[in-house]
Amino acid sequence: MTKEIDIAFITDDNYAMPTYVALISLLKNKNTQSVYNVYVLYSDVKAEHLKYMQNLITKKDENNSILSVWVSCCRN
């Protein structure tokens, strides 16, 4: 039975790369019986850093399980 797990990150440019590393770690170490829905809210993130996170959208690992990532901007 597949279990869905929701995870949220909130970041700015200072923590964009640590957020990306956390997402990579999640993809490499996740439970193969689970689907992870990851939401990343950001503000003031450089385009080059944002591109890394956007490249993770709906990645499949070697077990063909899915990590879905939604990246959205929030404004003050």
C-alpha positions in Angstrom: 0.0 0.0 0.0 1.4 3.4 -1.0 1.4 6.1 1.6 1.4 9.8 0.7 3.5 12.1 2.8 3.2 16.0 2.6 6.4 18.0 3.4 6.7 21.8 3.3 9.8 24.0 3.1 10.0 27.8 3.3 13.2 29.4 2.1 14.9 32.5 0.8 18.2 32.7 -1.1 20.3 32.2 2.1 18.8 28.7 2.6 18.1 27.8 -1.1 21.1 25.4 -1.4 20.5 23.7 2.0 16.9 23.2 0.9 18.1 21.7 -2.3 20.4 19.3 -0.4 17.5 18.3 1.8 15.4 17.5 -1.2 18.2 15.4 -2.8 18.7 13.6 0.5 14.9 12.9 0.7 14.9 11.5 -2.8 17.9 9.2 -2.1 16.7 8.0 1.3 12.9 7.8 1.0 10.8 4.9 1.8 10.0 3.0 -1.5 6.4 2.4 -0.3 5.7 6.2 0.0 5.0 9.0 -2.3 6.3 12.4 -1.1 4.5 15.6 -2.0 7.0 18.4 -1.3 6.0 22.1 -1.3 8.7 24.7 -1.5 7.6 28.3 -0.8 10.3 30.9 -1.5 11.0 34.6 -1.5 14.0 36.4 -3.0 15.7 33.3 -4.4 18.2 33.8 -7.3 17.2 32.3 -10.6 20.3 30.0 -10.6 19.4 28.5 -7.2 15.7 28.2 -8.1 16.6 26.2 -11.3 18.1 23.5 -9.1 14.9 22.9 -7.2 12.7 23.2 -10.3 14.8 20.4 -11.9 13.6 18.0 -9.2 9.9 18.3 -10.1 8.5 14.8 -10.4 11.7 12.8 -10.2 11.6 9.0 -10.1 14.3 7.0 -8.2 15.7 3.6 -9.1 12.6 1.9 -7.6 10.3 4.0 -9.8 8.8 5.8 -6.8 8.0 9.4 -7.1 9.0 12.6 -5.4 6.8 15.5 -6.5 8.0 19.0 -5.8 5.9 22.1 -6.2 7.9 25.4 -6.1 6.0 28.6 -5.5 6.9 32.2 -4.9 5.5 34.1 -2.0 5.6 37.9 -1.8 5.6 40.2 1.2 
